[in-house]
Amino acid sequence: MRYSYYDRLSAASQRTYRKSDRIESLGLPPNVSIAKHVRRLAEVLIGERRLEVQMACQALVDRLVDGYQVPPVRVRVLANRPVNGDEELHGLYEPEDEDEGTVARISIWMRTAQKKQVVAFRTFLRTLVHELCHHLDYELFGLEETFHTEGFYRRESSLMNALLAESGLLVTRPSTRSRMRVSPGA
């Protein structure tokens, strides 16, 4: 399924969109241990210490980009999410701009806009992973643009699950399907 904006894209952008959609998973880089970094992020986020959260995010992202062998990206953790109408901005990816001499940057907010509460850990981590996936679209997969395709969201989910599993923080809930098994020949 293609999202509605696909038809408004140029032919070149549609090719990039389709290429992105075909890349469906993203595991952890080989030989990269990230468990302690994910657990550290969970600890400091609960403690509501913004600079420590930023350092933990940067350490995790640094390990991942080193493992994927892509250029670095700077992480900036800000306090309260900005609001645009009824929507809160969770994160933002800004690609490198060689003309301006800027390095790629991820901005992520750690508090909700309305209640100023610290974002739940999984939500916060998923936002960080989401923005990192934009970086990887450019730097790892060589895409000309980064789109929110079904493939993009599958990559985000696969990396998120890999991070949680590696860190021991993945809690699975058995679904109804997994409990209902039909044996062959029944």
HUSUL-V113152 format. One line per field, one symbol per residue. ss: DSSP state (H for helix, E for strand, C for the rest). phi: phi as a letter, one per 30 degrees, with the letter a starting at -180 (. if undefined). burial: + if it has 16 or more other C-alpha atoms within 10 Angstrom, else -. Layout:
ss = ???
phi = ???
burial = ???
This chain:
ss = CCCHHHHHCCHHHHHHHHHHHHCCCCCCCCCCCCHHHHHHHHHHHHCCCHHHHHHHHHHHHHHHHHHHCCCCCEEEEEEECCEECCEECCEEEECCECCCCECCEEEEEEECCCCCCECCHHHHHHHHHHHHHHHHHHHCCCCCCCCCCHHHHHHHHHHHHHHHHHHCCCCCCCCHHHHCCCCCCC
phi = .cdededdddedddddeddddddcbbcdddhccbeddddddedddddicedddddddddddeddddddhbedbdcbccdcedcbicccddabcbdebdddicdebccbccbdddchdddeeddddddddeddddddeddcciddbccdcddedddedddedddddddicdcccddedddcccdeid
burial = ------------++-+++-++-++-+-++---+++-+++++++++--+-+-++++++++++++++--+-+-+++++++++++-------+++++++-------++++++++++----++-+--++++++++++++++++---+--++-++++++++++++++++-++-------------------
